[in-house]
């Protein structure tokens, strides 16, 4: 669309179109917006004294994200949750008349002309009590509550530390134990979907920018494991976030409706201090920092600690480092042993047992499999299983003793 000039429908300014959101077909006409601010004003009905609800035809001013429903690429308006449900039902092919038709009473309940009408009973106070939780069927395993953070960001400023591998492995390990897991890929490279062997049409971009519900986008990739994928379109979401109020809390607001459906939400973050990563850290309860066992990765941990302090003080969100996970560990290499020792010295119990380096961990994504599916008996599978147990219990195991290493072999 580069080179096309239009006049903004809201402010009248002539501008050059560069992004898809700057043109929208609505009410049988095209509307053009020079900025996210103008698009927001038009979408909320601020320039027309409100918008008309497509459910009940009442005019209102949009105040909530849920009041704008995207159906077949067009914005529809719902002033209430009932109207929103009505629009979604109609979009799914359900006729409004059949949805609202009363259920005929059973034949046995009919009263004869000779019999007196049944007495009206006062409403029971029990009806106001929410239904009890679903009871697991007999023989089904009873899951222990997750005592670690239930919203966990896998984050490090430095690339190549195993963030995506760690995210996929933890998600797969938790889901295999029966926990409902939502894995969110906040990296525009989209490596999580590649690692799990899936390709998606709708991504986190549609959730952030278009306002689609997370549960409508998430893909079921394994039993108990859903993925909210990403691709290169997520880079455009940074521009959207930059022009919004409370821009560091958009992701938290978008994912809020889905939290109740899962036992834990994991976020795979990109290796940068981007606005999207700030959103991820504000959403998270804890941070797991994968650190490759080398000198440069140790230097990068300092920046992570500084970022966490800034999130606490500047963004007023009390997120903490849940743990530091040494990755690519090789006991034969002196630098790996020294790096692990340094991490234990600085982080104490928050330093996890290391994930040992193995070629299997690199081969698994090429097959679209997790390490537990590709090489369940490998050292890496055992190490990630230990990380999963720590997230569930919230407590560290006793530090294992490394075998004696022949210095001549180390070199």
C-alpha positions, -999 to 999 in steps of 0.1 A, spaced: 0 0 0 30 22 -1 25 52 -23 -13 55 -18 -24 88 -2 -57 92 15 -75 117 38 -80 105 74 -117 100 81 -113 113 116 -89 143 115 -89 150 77 -51 149 74 -37 136 42 -12 107 47 6 79 30 -9 45 37 17 20 50 -2 -4 73 -33 -26 69 -51 -11 99 -51 23 81 -79 12 58 -112 -5 70 -145 -12 53 -174 -4 76 -211 3 70 -207 -2 32 -179 24 29 -141 26 33 -126 45 62 -90 57 64 -69 64 95 -36 83 97 -28 68 131 -38 42 157 -53 71 178 -77 81 150 -86 45 143 -94 40 180 -116 71 180 -135 58 150 -138 23 164 -151 35 197 -176 59 181 -162 90 197 -167 111 165 -203 100 159 -217 101 194 -214 64 198 -220 33 176 -251 11 171 -251 -23 188 -255 -50 161 -274 -71 187 -301 -48 202 -296 -17 180 -289 5 210 -264 33 206 -234 33 230 -198 44 232 -172 15 232 -153 13 264 -142 -24 265 -123 -45 240 -149 -72 242 -175 -48 228 -159 -49 193 -163 -83 176 -144 -91 144 -166 -113 122 -154 -122 87 -129 -93 89 -155 -67 98 -160 -49 131 -194 -57 148 -205 -40 180 -220 -55 211 -231 -34 240 -233 -63 265 -221 -99 269 -256 -111 258 -253 -92 225 -218 -104 220 -229 -141 225 -258 -134 201 -234 -121 174 -210 -150 178 -239 -175 177 -252 -160 144 -217 -160 129 -214 -197 137 -245 -205 118 -269 -207 147 -302 -189 140 -313 -165 167 -348 -179 167 -337 -214 175 -313 -202 201 -341 -183 220 -369 -208 214 -382 -221 248 -380 -257 255 -414 -274 255 -424 -289 288 -423 -327 290 -457 -345 285 -457 -359 320 -455 -324 335 -488 -312 318 -516 -306 342 -552 -318 335 -581 -293 336 -593 -311 368 -560 -309 387 -551 -277 405 -522 -257 392 -489 -264 408 -479 -241 437 -452 -216 429 -422 -223 450 -400 -195 464 -366 -194 448 -341 -214 468 -310 -195 480 -289 -225 469 -296 -214 433 -273 -184 438 -244 -207 448 -220 -216 419 -220 -252 409 -194 -274 426 -162 -281 407 -161 -311 383 -152 -343 401 -125 -364 384 -138 -398 373 -130 -428 394 -94 -439 387 -83 -406 372 -51 -392 387 -56 -363 411 -32 -335 402 -12 -317 428 -15 -279 427 13 -261 410 32 -243 438 56 -224 414 44 -194 394 14 -202 372 23 -174 347 60 -181 339 81 -161 313 111 -178 298 133 -147 293 169 -137 286 183 -107 267 210 -129 251 201 -152 222 212 -188 219 206 -198 255 179 -224 248 148 -203 256 125 -219 230 137 -254 238 132 -248 275 97 -234 269 86 -263 247 101 -289 270 85 -275 301 52 -272 284 53 -307 271 64 -321 305 36 -304 324 10 -314 299 21 -350 300 14 -350 337 -22 -339 331 -19 -301 336 -37 -278 312 -10 -257 296 -11 -226 274 22 -219 256 24 -183 242 51 -175 216 59 -138 219 89 -140 195 82 -130 158 105 -157 146 78 -182 155 102 -210 164 78 -226 190 54 -236 162 82 -249 141 95 -270 171 61 -285 176 55 -291 139 25 -268 134 17 -238 112 -10 -214 120 -30 -188 101 -40 -168 132 -14 -157 157 -8 -136 187 -9 -106 164 -47 -112 159 -51 -114 196 -32 -82 204 -42 -60 174 -75 -74 161 -89 -82 196 -96 -119 189 -100 -141 220 -70 -163 229 -91 -194 231 -103 -187 195 -67 -186 182 -49 -212 203 -41 -245 186 -43 -279 204 -8 -293 196 -7 -321 222 -30 -335 249 -35 -307 275 -12 -284 256 -25 -254 236 -2 -230 216 -8 -193 209 16 -191 180 35 -162 164 51 -153 131 66 -123 113 34 -104 116 40 -99 153 66 -73 145 38 -50 134 22 -54 168 50 -34 183 38 -3 164 2 -10 177 14 -13 213 35 19 210 4 40 203 -18 26 231 -25 38 266 -11 14 293 9 -1 264 28 -24 288 -4 -41 299 -21 -49 266 -9 -85 266 -21 -90 302 -56 -77 293 -59 -98 262 -49 -130 279 -70 -124 310 -101 -143 296 -80 -174 289 -62 -177 323 -91 -195 340 -90 -223 314 -54 -234 321 -33 -245 351 -3 -226 339 6 -202 311 42 -202 297 56 -173 276 85 -178 253 102 -144 250 124 -130 223 161 -121 231 156 -84 234 142 -56 256 112 -49 234 78 -35 242 63 -69 238 87 -84 263 78 -57 287 42 -68 283 52 -104 289 70 -95 321 41 -75 334 18 -105 327 41 -130 344 43 -140 380 78 -153 377 108 -155 353 129 -184 344 162 -174 329 180 -200 307 217 -193 307 242 -211 285 273 -222 304 297 -197 289 312 -164 299 291 -141 276 259 -156 289 269 -149 324 274 -112 315 239 -112 300 223 -122 333 232 -89 348 210 -71 323 181 -95 332 184 -86 369 184 -49 360 153 -53 338 134 -71 366 142 -42 390 129 -17 364 97 -37 359 92 -37 397 100 0 402 89 17 370 60 -6 358 49 -13 394 46 -51 388 62 -74 415 76 -100 392 106 -120 405 132 -143 391 119 -178 398 150 -195 387 182 -195 366 186 -226 344 221 -235 332 219 -249 297 243 -266 273 262 -280 302 292 -303 295 309 -316 326 342 -321 307 345 -284 300 361 -263 327 341 -231 316 308 -250 321 317 -261 356 329 -226 365 298 -210 350 275 -233 370 295 -226 402 292 -188 396 255 -191 391 251 -211 423 272 -186 442 251 -156 431 216 -171 430 218 -198 456 187 -220 456 173 -202 426 199 -218 405 185 -250 389 203 -281 382 219 -278 347 205 -292 314 232 -314 299 242 -308 263 232 -335 239 228 -337 201 192 -351 206 180 -317 219 190 -301 185 175 -329 164 141 -330 181 128 -297 165 137 -309 130 113 -338 136 86 -315 150 88 -334 183 96 -325 219 126 -340 237 103 -364 256 89 -377 223 122 -379 204 146 -391 230 128 -398 263 159 -416 278 183 -388 270 201 -367 296 183 -336 285 149 -353 289 158 -363 324 171 -328 332 140 -310 319 118 -335 338 135 -323 369 127 -287 360 90 -296 356 90 -312 390 105 -281 405 78 -259 389 51 -282 403 65 -284 438 81 -249 440 111 -264 458 146 -273 447 160 -308 450 193 -315 467 222 -305 444 236 -336 427 273 -343 429 291 -343 396 315 -372 389 352 -366 391 365 -353 357 399 -362 344 417 -329 338 437 -344 310 405 -352 292 392 -316 297 424 -301 283 
